Amino acid sequence: MSTPVEETPLTQCDTEYDTLRRVILCQPKFMSIEEVINDVQKKYEDENINVELAMKQHKNFEKMLKEYGVEVIKLPSSAQFPEQVFTRDIGFTVGDDVFVAEMASDIRKGEEEILEEWLEDEDISFQTTTDRVEGGDVIVDRSTLYVGISSRTSEEAVRKLRHDLPDYEIIQVPFNEKYLHLDCVFNILSPEVGLIFPKALDAETIDMLSARKYKLIEVSEAEQFTLGTNVLSIGDKKVFSLPQNKNVNTQMRAHGFEVIEVDFSEIIKSGGSFRCCSMPIVRE
């Protein structure tokens, strides 16, 4: 008798740290800083982006993901969208539900339509969010959803998510909106460990996160600027991180994580790193 083959689900993401099976990327073919929306971009506005170098770094990131067994889907790049590399923001997967985001910034509006076309081609059902919410502000850990309240994600959107996801505890996380998205100041690496840039959150919020049994590794101001919190977990305590974030990497290793160091120095000039540049569709 043959053993039935267990098929990979079309969509499933219950955490930020289960084994990554399928992810959406978009190459930075037309990447540029055209409208400054964060402090990192402000620093590099005149220098701008070396697209050839950004493409090389992104291709290496894609190659490394594939070496770790991740199926990579690439959305087509468009000259209309200079920040399209940051696929995390245009959608997010919670359980087996895929949400397509309503983008807050004019320079990014329209990116989500390319994602919708791919989902329709794959016969993957999805919901379109309203009232402004972006995937960089959404962090899932089993039955809990942390949603950052920022200039990109509204409290009205949180109320809508509570209606759409009644089985989840949805916790609002206010933070200093100059840091753009929640995953630039907070991230979850395992059921016990997280990363945090405490300067961006108030004491009450930090106490709340600590009380939920996370050992919070503090990220310095210098390493927050180089996106130290914006790592990507791919499962089995393996984490993609920038080599220049030496203190964060040392602390993650001390907590038993395997840190996969990949140069992303050109891409982070626009204010996003590995988590920002990936939209997980399946984790198991």
C-alpha positions as CSV (number, residue, x, y, z in Angstrom):
1,M,0.0,0.0,0.0
2,S,1.4,3.4,-1.0
3,T,1.8,6.1,1.7
4,P,-0.3,9.2,0.9
5,V,1.8,12.2,0.1
6,E,1.0,15.1,2.4
7,E,0.5,18.2,0.2
8,T,1.7,21.6,1.2
9,P,-1.3,23.9,1.9
10,L,-1.9,26.8,-0.4
11,T,-1.7,29.2,2.5
12,Q,-0.8,28.8,6.1
13,C,1.1,31.1,8.5
14,D,0.6,30.6,12.3
15,T,3.8,32.3,13.5
16,E,6.8,34.3,12.5
17,Y,9.1,31.4,13.1
18,D,7.7,28.1,11.8
19,T,9.5,26.6,8.8
20,L,9.1,28.8,5.8
21,R,7.9,26.9,2.8
22,R,6.7,29.5,0.3
23,V,7.4,33.2,0.1
24,I,6.7,36.1,-2.2
25,L,9.6,38.4,-3.3
26,C,10.0,41.1,-5.9
27,Q,13.3,42.1,-7.4
28,P,14.5,45.7,-7.0
29,K,14.9,46.4,-10.7
30,F,13.4,49.9,-10.4
31,M,14.3,50.6,-6.8
32,S,15.0,54.3,-5.9
33,I,14.3,56.8,-3.2
34,E,11.8,59.2,-4.8
35,E,9.7,60.2,-1.8
36,V,11.4,60.3,1.6
37,I,9.2,58.5,4.2
38,N,11.7,57.5,6.9
39,D,15.0,58.6,8.5
40,V,17.0,56.0,6.7
41,Q,15.9,57.2,3.3
42,K,16.6,60.8,4.4
43,K,20.2,59.9,5.0
44,Y,20.6,58.2,1.6
45,E,18.4,60.5,-0.5
46,D,21.2,62.2,-2.4
47,E,23.3,59.0,-2.7
48,N,20.2,57.0,-3.7
49,I,20.2,53.3,-4.7
50,N,22.8,51.4,-6.8
51,V,20.3,49.2,-8.6
52,E,22.9,46.8,-9.9
53,L,24.2,46.2,-6.4
54,A,20.7,46.0,-4.9
55,M,19.8,43.3,-7.6
56,K,23.0,41.4,-6.8
57,Q,22.2,41.3,-3.1
58,H,18.6,40.4,-3.6
59,K,19.5,37.5,-6.0
60,N,21.8,36.2,-3.3
61,F,19.0,36.4,-0.7
62,E,16.8,34.5,-3.1
63,K,19.5,31.9,-3.7
64,M,20.0,31.4,0.0
65,L,16.3,31.0,0.6
66,K,16.2,28.3,-2.0
67,E,19.2,26.5,-0.5
68,Y,17.2,26.3,2.7
69,G,14.3,24.7,0.9
70,V,12.0,27.7,0.5
71,E,9.9,28.0,-2.7
72,V,10.3,31.6,-4.0
73,I,7.6,33.3,-6.0
74,K,8.7,36.5,-7.7
75,L,6.1,39.2,-8.6
76,P,6.9,41.1,-11.8
77,S,8.8,44.3,-11.2
78,S,7.3,47.6,-12.5
79,A,8.9,50.9,-13.2
80,Q,5.8,52.5,-11.6
81,F,6.8,51.2,-8.1
82,P,10.2,52.2,-6.8
83,E,9.6,50.5,-3.4
84,Q,8.1,47.2,-4.8
85,V,10.9,45.1,-3.3
86,F,9.1,45.5,0.1
87,T,6.5,42.8,-0.5
88,R,5.7,42.4,3.2
89,D,3.6,45.5,3.3
90,I,1.3,44.7,0.4
91,G,-0.3,41.7,2.2
92,F,-0.1,39.2,5.0
93,T,-1.1,35.7,5.9
94,V,-2.8,34.8,9.2
95,G,-3.6,31.2,9.6
96,D,-5.0,30.2,6.2
97,D,-6.4,33.7,5.4
98,V,-4.5,36.0,3.0
99,F,-5.2,39.7,3.3
100,V,-4.2,42.2,0.6
101,A,-3.3,45.5,2.1
102,E,-4.7,49.0,1.5
103,M,-1.5,51.0,1.1
104,A,-1.2,54.4,2.9
105,S,1.4,56.1,0.8
106,D,0.6,57.3,-2.7
107,I,3.9,56.1,-4.0
108,R,3.0,52.5,-3.2
109,K,-0.7,52.5,-4.1
110,G,-1.2,50.0,-7.0
111,E,1.5,47.5,-5.8
112,E,-1.2,45.4,-4.2
113,E,-3.0,44.9,-7.5
114,I,0.0,42.9,-8.8
115,L,-0.3,40.6,-5.8
116,E,-4.1,40.3,-6.3
117,E,-3.4,39.2,-9.9
118,W,-1.0,36.5,-8.8
119,L,-3.4,35.2,-6.1
120,E,-6.2,35.0,-8.6
121,D,-4.0,33.1,-11.1
122,E,-3.2,30.6,-8.3
123,D,-6.8,30.3,-7.3
124,I,-5.9,31.5,-3.8
125,S,-8.8,33.3,-2.1
126,F,-8.0,36.5,-0.3
127,Q,-9.6,39.4,1.5
128,T,-9.0,43.1,0.7
129,T,-8.4,45.1,3.8
130,T,-10.0,48.5,4.3
131,D,-9.3,51.5,6.6
132,R,-5.5,51.3,6.0
133,V,-3.3,48.4,7.2
134,E,0.1,47.3,6.0
135,G,1.8,43.9,6.5
136,G,4.8,45.4,8.2
137,D,2.5,46.3,11.1
138,V,1.1,42.7,11.5
139,I,3.0,40.1,13.6
140,V,1.4,36.7,14.3
141,D,2.1,34.2,17.1
142,R,-0.3,31.3,17.2
143,S,-3.7,32.7,18.4
144,T,-2.3,36.2,19.0
145,L,-2.0,39.0,16.4
146,Y,0.1,42.1,17.3
147,V,-0.9,45.1,15.1
148,G,1.2,48.2,15.2
149,I,-0.7,51.5,15.2
150,S,1.1,53.9,13.0
151,S,0.7,56.3,10.1
152,R,0.4,53.2,7.9
153,T,-2.1,51.2,10.0
154,S,-5.2,52.6,11.7
155,E,-7.2,51.7,14.7
156,E,-10.2,51.3,12.4
157,A,-8.3,48.5,10.6
158,V,-7.8,46.7,13.9
159,R,-11.5,46.8,14.6
160,K,-12.1,45.3,11.1
161,L,-9.5,42.6,11.7
162,R,-11.2,41.7,15.0
163,H,-14.4,41.1,13.0
164,D,-12.6,39.1,10.3
165,L,-10.5,37.0,12.7
166,P,-12.7,36.3,15.7
167,D,-10.6,33.4,16.9
168,Y,-7.5,35.6,17.4
169,E,-6.6,37.8,20.3
170,I,-5.6,41.1,18.5
171,I,-3.4,43.4,20.5
172,Q,-2.7,47.0,19.4
173,V,0.9,48.0,19.7
174,P,1.4,51.8,19.6
175,F,4.8,53.0,18.7
176,N,6.6,56.1,17.4
177,E,5.5,56.3,13.8
178,K,8.8,57.8,12.6
179,Y,10.0,54.2,12.5
180,L,7.3,53.4,9.9
181,H,6.3,49.8,10.7
182,L,6.1,47.7,13.8
183,D,8.6,45.1,12.4
184,C,11.2,47.9,12.4
185,V,11.0,48.1,16.3
186,F,9.6,44.6,17.4
187,N,9.9,41.1,16.0
188,I,9.2,37.6,17.4
189,L,11.9,34.9,16.9
190,S,10.4,32.0,18.9
191,P,7.7,31.3,21.5
192,E,10.1,32.6,24.1
193,V,12.3,35.2,22.4
194,G,11.7,38.5,20.6
195,L,13.7,41.6,19.4
196,I,12.8,45.1,20.5
197,F,13.9,48.7,20.1
198,P,12.6,50.0,23.4
199,K,13.1,53.7,22.5
200,A,10.2,53.5,20.0
201,L,7.6,52.1,22.5
202,D,6.3,53.3,25.8
203,A,7.0,51.6,29.1
204,E,3.5,50.1,29.4
205,T,3.7,48.5,26.0
206,I,7.2,47.0,26.8
207,D,5.9,45.6,30.1
208,M,2.9,44.1,28.3
209,L,5.2,42.3,25.7
210,S,7.5,41.1,28.5
211,A,4.5,39.8,30.5
212,R,3.6,37.6,27.5
213,K,6.7,35.5,28.4
214,Y,9.0,36.9,25.7
215,K,12.7,37.4,26.6
216,L,13.2,40.6,24.7
217,I,16.6,41.2,23.1
218,E,17.2,44.9,23.1
219,V,18.4,46.5,19.8
220,S,20.6,49.6,20.0
221,E,19.8,52.8,18.2
222,A,22.6,52.3,15.8
223,E,21.5,48.7,14.9
224,Q,17.9,49.8,14.7
225,F,19.0,52.2,12.0
226,T,20.5,49.3,10.1
227,L,17.3,47.3,10.6
228,G,18.5,45.1,13.4
229,T,14.9,44.1,14.3
230,N,13.9,43.4,10.7
231,V,15.3,39.9,10.5
232,L,13.5,36.9,8.8
233,S,13.1,33.6,10.6
234,I,12.8,30.6,8.3
235,G,12.2,27.9,11.0
236,D,14.3,25.6,13.2
237,K,15.8,28.7,14.9
238,K,17.4,29.9,11.7
239,V,17.4,33.7,11.1
240,F,18.5,35.9,8.2
241,S,20.3,39.0,9.5
242,L,22.7,41.6,8.3
243,P,26.4,41.0,9.1
244,Q,26.9,44.6,10.3
245,N,24.4,44.1,13.2
246,K,27.0,42.4,15.2
247,N,25.5,42.9,18.7
248,V,22.0,41.6,17.6
249,N,23.6,38.6,15.9
250,T,25.8,37.8,19.0
251,Q,22.8,38.0,21.3
252,M,20.6,35.8,18.9
253,R,23.4,33.2,18.8
254,A,23.6,33.3,22.6
255,H,19.9,32.3,22.7
256,G,20.6,29.3,20.4
257,F,19.7,30.8,17.0
258,E,21.6,30.0,13.8
259,V,22.3,33.4,12.3
260,I,22.5,33.4,8.5
261,E,24.4,36.6,7.6
262,V,23.6,38.0,4.2
263,D,24.7,41.4,2.8
264,F,21.7,43.6,2.2
265,S,23.4,46.9,2.8
266,E,22.2,48.5,-0.5
267,I,18.5,47.5,0.0
268,I,18.3,48.8,3.6
269,K,19.1,52.3,2.4
270,S,15.3,52.5,1.6
271,G,14.4,51.5,5.2
272,G,13.6,47.8,5.0
273,S,15.5,44.5,5.4
274,F,14.8,40.8,5.1
275,R,11.3,40.8,6.8
276,C,10.2,43.8,4.8
277,C,11.4,42.1,1.6
278,S,9.4,38.9,2.1
279,M,5.7,38.0,2.3
280,P,5.3,34.4,3.6
281,I,2.5,32.4,2.2
282,V,3.2,29.0,3.8
283,R,4.9,28.2,7.0
284,E,4.7,24.7,8.6
